């Protein structure tokens, strides 16, 4: 076995920071799959990614020439030979296709049967010829949206590929990949005009990049360096950094030669700009780290740390440049805030009449009225919620969309509304609800913290869902431009986690009616939305690790109260020894399937003769009395325990009572008895999905 180190580096134009990690992981995994499918052995694969390079380093790659065996499978023995052992036409035809005589064929016996086969020994292509083909194949397979063509090239990739490096130890693998000749030339840092970097051996990667130009090719190493430098700098000004993993990941994906530098901004920005907006400007807009005081208050300090992507000897000039940019951005923010604050938040309401919500779905003003209607309906049975605050939050919910601040920073919708509401002396609950109406905004995001915030969020999301489904804007497996899956999942999470008793069917019906759209059959749209929610519920529980059979057993009951569904799924998931209940249900179902003729009429009590029948009937009466209140309170775990108490009487019934009685009326009556028992199980879930 000849072991060598192989290096492939793809030099590109600036790759999108948000998907850099995804790209290299796809590249890495696909490469492993290709090596495995070609029976190429290796010890380890290191992967590297920067904004301008994707690289793999394969340690101890087996480069020895191999003989691969392929098996051409022929007809089964029973079809290849007749009763007398003579070859059939099928066997001759197969042998002709394989270009062999039948006596050269062999037999292969497996558990599934026996076949004639032909073993072909093939020499594997040399590794130097095979690897470039694998690389090109993988690059074409990286299935990321918004790929692009460049120049006269018909090939597609995320960004134009400008350089290909392929080395096997110290030897350049000369080939053409993506219309580029491979070499051992590595690109310098984008800002560097020094001499070219020629890598002499694959094992030198990535150390040669750091040695020549401080480029850190390893993503995790680069991230750790940024994290540590930022913490050290913050400590120098008696500050701390609040961990923001999204920001850290994004900055790591934006630079390849990171250097953390401290800069300042004027104190008056802290006094005038609300903290969350200030942080948004520093972190989201400028991709810098905000510094907080290390005291208990943890207030923001007039400093920020930026990550330079150049190793300049003129750090002061670099810092001044970044401070100027930050000052300009904060000045803009102050200007917009001053302009907005001249008008009270509620006075923006009439302007919503001129802003379309979506084609054929009216204006934002009309949406506001629908939210008010929905939130009032949902809270009608809740006396604990302040109705004035509830209505006020709905009325003001979309007013900040007209402001200069949201116009400039759309991602601050809700947050701006909260600050302006507080400044206008609105109740705190109203302000918080305005902010929290958009929660959760992504998978795993936090939920609204207040009852009003929860109801406003549900109202906003169900209104959007109902409207979009009404005009045919329904998500498909590949597209969901309006985030309707996320909205539906958000509604379900709020209802289940916050334990809000809402019937989705009624909520959807009320929401659709509030649109008052002509030529729309609300009943058809409602069914589509319910089906959509059911699929989201299944996804919700699968993600949490629930047994898919348990999920289907409950969802198949066509229930429309998420809180009720949640209690049922948890009850059957948490019950110890659920198997005995499942077996009892299965036994009943099997008998009823064998006697699947339509059985009408009620069970005749007078035909219940045997002691086992009478005993079981008495137990069922006791069960119904005990569980009547439990069903109202949805205490399904307790109900299941009561069902378990019926197991022995049911077993005695099966063992001692002849169901298929010669007397047809007795037989029908006993089958009706089983249907009565079956309905008890179906009150919880359809247990047939569990067997």
C-alpha positions, 0 to 999 in steps of 0.5 A: 500500500502506497500512502501519500498526502493529497491536497485540493484547494479551490480558489474563488471570488468572495464566498457568501458568509452565511453559507460558507460552513455549509459549502465546505461540509458538503464538499467534504462529505461528498468527497468522502462518499466518492472515495468510499464508492471507489474503494480508496482508503485513507487515514484522515481528511482535514477541511479548510474554508475562508471567504476565498478558498475551500480546501481538503487535505487527505492524510495517508491516501492509498494511491496503489493501483487496485483491481476492482471486481464487478459482478454482472448478474444473470437470470435466476437458476430456475430461469437459466436452466430447464428441468433437464438442466439445459440452458434456456434462451434467457441464459444464452442471451445473457451470456452473449451480452456478457461476451462469454460462453455459458461455461465461463459463468459462475453461480451466486447463492444468497438468502433471496435465491440463486443466480448465474453471474459473471465476475469481471476483473477491472484495473482501477484508473490511476489515482492521478487521473481519477481524483480530478474527475472526482473533484469536478463531479463534486463541485457540480454536485454542490446543490446551493441556490443562486449559483452563477456562471461567469465569463464564457463558462457554462459551468455553475458554482456559488462564485467564480472559481479562479484557481485550482491547486492539486498536489499528491505529496510534492507532485502537482496533479496536472489536470483541467477542472472547471476549465482551469489548469491545476498548479501548486500556486496559492493565492495570496491574501486579497490585499497583498501584492507580494510575490506568489506563494508556491506550495512544494508539498501537500503536507505544508498546507495550511501552515504555509498560508499563515507563515507567508501572510497570516491566513488562517485556513482552518475555520474553527481555529480562526473563530477561536482566535477572534473570540479570544482577541475580542475578550482580551481587548474588552478586558483592557477597557474594563468591559465584557463581550456578550456571546453572540454566536451568529455574529462570531460565525458571520465575522469568521466567514468574512475574514481569512487573516483576522486582527481585532482592533479597538475603536470608540464612538461618542457617548451622546449616542448612548444617551439618545439611541435606545440600547437595542437599536444601538447594538443592532447598528454596531453588530448587525449593520457594521459587523462589530462587537459591542462592549458592555461594562463588567459591572452588574448593570452591564450597560453598553460602553462607548467602544466597539471592536472590529475585525480587520481582514488586513495586516496593516502596519498603520493600525491607527489609520485603520481604526480612524477609518472604521470610527468614521464609518460607525459615526456616520451610521450612528448619526443616520440612526439619530436623525431617523429617531429625531424625525420619527419622535416628532409624531406619536406612534398612534398618529401613524395609524391613518398612513397604514391605509395607503400601504398594501399588505399584499395584492388582493389582501387589502391594506395594512390598516385593514390587517390591523382591524382584523388583528383587533377582531381576532385578538378580541375573539381569542381573549373573550373567555379570558377574564385575566387579560386587560382588554384595553391593553389587548385592543391597544396592542393590536391597534398600534401593532403595525404603526412603526412600519411607517416610521423612518427607522423601520424604513431604513432598518426593516429587521427592527420592526416591532422593536422600534414600535416598543420604544416609541410606545414606551416614550408615548407613555403606553402601558408596558404590556402594550409595548412588549406585545408590539415587540413580541408579535413577530416571535418566534421569528426562526426555528428555536427562537424564543416565544412571546413572554406575555399573554397579550404578546402571545395572542397578538403573535398568533393573530398576526401569523394566522391572518397571514396564513389565511390570506395567503392560502385564500389567494393560492400562495401555498408553500410547496416542498421547495418554496415558501417565500412568505415563511408560512411553515415558520408561521404555522410552527410558531403558532403551534409552539406558542399554543402548546408551550404557553398552554393556550386552549385554542381550537385551530379550526374555529380560529381559521374559520374566524380569520377567513371570515374576517377577510370577507373575500368574494368567490372564495370557498372558506370551507375548502381553504380551511381544510387546506390550512388544517392539513398544513397545520397537521403536517407542521405538528408532525414535524414539531414532534418528530424534531423532538424525538417522539415516536412517529407511530405515536404521533400518527396515532393521535393526528389521525383522529383529526383533532384541531386543538393543539393543546389537546393533541399534545396531552394525548401524544405525551400520555401515550409516550410516557405511559409505562407498559403501553404494549399491553393496551396496544395488544388489547386494542389489536385483538379487538381490531382483528376480530372486527376486521374478520367480521367487517359487515355493517352492524347497526342497532344498539347493543341489546343488554338482555342478550348479555348472558355470561358472567364474563360479559356482565362483569365487563359491562359493569367495569365499562360503566364504572370506567365511564363514570370515573373518566367523564370528568377526566376527559373534560379535564384532558387527563389522558395519562389517568384515563390510560391507567383506567383503561389498563384496569379493563385489560383483565376483564377484556381478556376473560371475555375473549377467553370464555365468551364465544363471539362467533356464536351460532345464534346470529343475534348473539354474535351481532350483539357481542360484536357490538360489545367489541365496537363499544370497547373499541370506541374507548380506545379511539377516544385517546388515539387510533392505536392501529398505527402502533401495530 
